[in-house]
Amino acid sequence: MEDRWHDIDLILNRAGNLVGPGFEPGPELRDLLQSDDTRVLCVGAGGLGCEILKDLALSGFVNIDVIDMDTIDVSNLNRQFLFRPRDVGKSKALVAAERINARVSGVQVVPHHCRIEEKPAEFYKQFTVIVLGLDSLEARRYMNSVVCSFLGFEDDGSTDFSTIKPMVDGGTEGFKGHARVIYPGYTPCFECTLWLFPPQVKFPLCTLAETPRTAPHCIEYAHLILWGQVRQGEDFDADNEEHMQWVYQRALERSQQYGIPGVTYQLTQGVVKNIIPAIASTNAIISAVCVLEAIKIVTMCSPGLNNYMMYMGSQGIYTHTVAYERDPKCPICSPGVPLDVEQSMTLKEVLDKMMVDPVLSTLLKKPSVSYGSKNLYVAQGIFEADTRVNLQKTIGELVPDERPILTVNDKSLSAPMRVMLRFTDKMVM
C-alpha cells in the first residue's frame, strides 16, 4: 500500500530549483497532507466536482468534505463517473462520498446535502483550502464573499495574512476551462475580475411573447413571463426541481403550439441557469490543475499558479497563464469601498448615492448601515421604525470620524461589506 504514494513522495521528499519559498523536503509533508489539521472542502459534486474528489483522494488528502444540493439525474451519468443508474434521484454529495470512501482506503469524505448558503461562515472557516467545482456565477460570487469576509486588516489598510483563507476555483465550458488561485486580500478575488464573465444573452420580451422562433425563446417565455402571470407572488427558484419542471412543461406546450422542436428538460435547465454542456476530458484537465494547486498551497512543494490559467482544447491543446491584478476598489476584498460624500448630506442621501454608485449598485438592493456597534439604519424588520429617524440626520452628526468606515448589510450579500466614506468638503484642494 505504501507504493500508492510513490509519485507524491518523489515530489515532497526531494529538493529542487523549482520548489516554493520555505519548502523543506521530507516525509512529514505527506503526514501534513494526511493529518487531522489539513481539511479540504470540495464545493460541487457534478462533472468537475467528481473529478476533483477523485484527484484529492488519490493525491494524499484524507480529510475531505463535499457540499452539493443537487440530486443525480440520468443525464449526468455519461461524465459524472461516481454515479450509477441506480443512484438517479439520490443526493450527489452523499453518493460521491460513499463511492470515494469505498474505493480509496484511509480517506474520509464527509458529505453535506444542502445549499452553500445554508452553512454558517464558521463552517467554511475550518478548512485549510477550499476547491470550487461550480457551474454557477452566483455560487462563485457567494463563496468568494464568504472567504473575503474572514479578512482582517492592519491599521494602514494592509491585509492581515493570518486571516487569509486560500481558495482554488475551476470552471469548464465545453472545450474551454480555467483554474485560478485566490488568496483573498493578496491576489485578485473573484469580484475583482468579474468582467471576465460575459453578460448572459437577453431576448427581447416582445419576441418571447409574440413571435418565438427557437426553443430557448419558448423556455424564456415560460420562465420570465408566464411564471409571473400564473404564479403571482411566488419567487422562481432555479434550484427547485418542481419549479424547473413547471417551466419545462409550459415551454413544451408553447413550442408545440408554434411548431418549434428541441425543448427538453436538460435544455430548460441550461437556458434558465445559463449552463453550457460539459466535456468529460475538459473536467479532468481542469480538476488536475486545481488539485495540484491545492497540494502546492499545503506543502509549498512548488510556487503556486500566478494566478489564472486558461485552457482551450477545441483546436488542440493550448494553455496560457495570466497574472491578473487586484482591484483596489473591489467591494469584497478591499479594506473599504470608497464613497465620496459631504458631511452635510443626510443618511438617506448617502444611501441613495450608494444605489447609483457604479460598484455598490451592482451588489446592493436594500442596504442596512451601521457604524461600529451602532445601527444607523436597518432596512427591514422590527428595527426599521426605530432607526428611520436617522435617515433625516446628516452623516456628519451620525459619524464623527474624518474617514469613517460603515458596515453595510444586504440580503444580496453573504457577508457585510465595508464602505469607506470620504468627506469631500474636508478635502484639501
C-alpha positions, 0 to 999 in steps of 0.5 A, a space after each residue: 500500500 505504501 507504493 500508492 504514494 510513490 509519485 507524491 513522495 518523489 515530489 515532497 521528499 526531494 529538493 529542487 530549483 523549482 520548489 516554493 519559498 520555505 519548502 523543506 523536503 521530507 516525509 512529514 509533508 505527506 503526514 501534513 497532507 494526511 493529518 487531522 489539521 489539513 481539511 479540504 472542502 470540495 464545493 460541487 459534486 457534478 462533472 468537475 466536482 467528481 473529478 476533483 474528489 477523485 484527484 484529492 483522494 488519490 493525491 494524499 488528502 484524507 480529510 475531505 468534505 463535499 457540499 452539493 444540493 443537487 440530486 443525480 439525474 440520468 443525464 449526468 451519468 455519461 461524465 459524472 463517473 461516481 454515479 450509477 443508474 441506480 443512484 438517479 434521484 439520490 443526493 450527489 454529495 452523499 453518493 460521491 462520498 460513499 463511492 470515494 470512501 469505498 474505493 480509496 482506503 484511509 480517506 474520509 469524505 464527509 458529505 453535506 446535502 444542502 445549499 452553500 448558503 445554508 452553512 454558517 461562515 464558521 463552517 467554511 472557516 475550518 478548512 485549510 483550502 477550499 476547491 470550487 467545482 461550480 457551474 454557477 456565477 452566483 455560487 462563485 460570487 457567494 463563496 468568494 464573499 464568504 472567504 473575503 469576509 474572514 479578512 482582517 486588516 492592519 491599521 494602514 489598510 494592509 491585509 492581515 495574512 493570518 486571516 487569509 483563507 486560500 481558495 482554488 476555483 475551476 470552471 469548464 465550458 465545453 472545450 474551454 476551462 480555467 483554474 485560478 488561485 485566490 488568496 483573498 486580500 493578496 491576489 485578485 478575488 473573484 469580484 475583482 475580475 468579474 468582467 471576465 464573465 460575459 453578460 448572459 444573452 437577453 431576448 427581447 420580451 416582445 419576441 418571447 411573447 409574440 413571435 418565438 422562433 427557437 426553443 430557448 425563446 419558448 423556455 424564456 417565455 415560460 420562465 420570465 413571463 408566464 411564471 409571473 402571470 400564473 404564479 403571482 407572488 411566488 419567487 422562481 427558484 432555479 434550484 427547485 426541481 418542481 419549479 424547473 419542471 413547471 417551466 419545462 412543461 409550459 415551454 413544451 406546450 408553447 413550442 408545440 403550439 408554434 411548431 418549434 422542436 428541441 425543448 427538453 428538460 436538460 435544455 430548460 435547465 441550461 437556458 434558465 441557469 445559463 449552463 453550457 454542456 460539459 466535456 468529460 476530458 475538459 473536467 479532468 484537465 481542469 480538476 488536475 490543475 486545481 488539485 495540484 494547486 491545492 497540494 502546492 498551497 499545503 506543502 509549498 512543494 512548488 510556487 503556486 499558479 500566478 494566478 489564472 490559467 486558461 485552457 482551450 482544447 477545441 483546436 488542440 491543446 493550448 494553455 496560457 497563464 495570466 497574472 491578473 491584478 487586484 482591484 483596489 476598489 473591489 467591494 469584497 476584498 478591499 479594506 473599504 469601498 470608497 464613497 465620496 460624500 459631504 458631511 452635510 448630506 443626510 443618511 438617506 442621501 448617502 444611501 441613495 448615492 450608494 444605489 447609483 454608485 457604479 460598484 455598490 449598485 451592482 451588489 446592493 438592493 436594500 442596504 442596512 448601515 451601521 457604524 461600529 456597534 451602532 445601527 444607523 439604519 436597518 432596512 427591514 424588520 422590527 428595527 426599521 421604525 426605530 432607526 428611520 429617524 436617522 435617515 433625516 440626520 446628516 452623516 456628519 452628526 451620525 459619524 464623527 470620524 474624518 474617514 469613517 468606515 460603515 458596515 453595510 448589510 444586504 440580503 444580496 450579500 453573504 457577508 457585510 461589506 465595508 464602505 469607506 466614506 470620504 468627506 469631500 468638503 474636508 478635502 484639501 484642494 
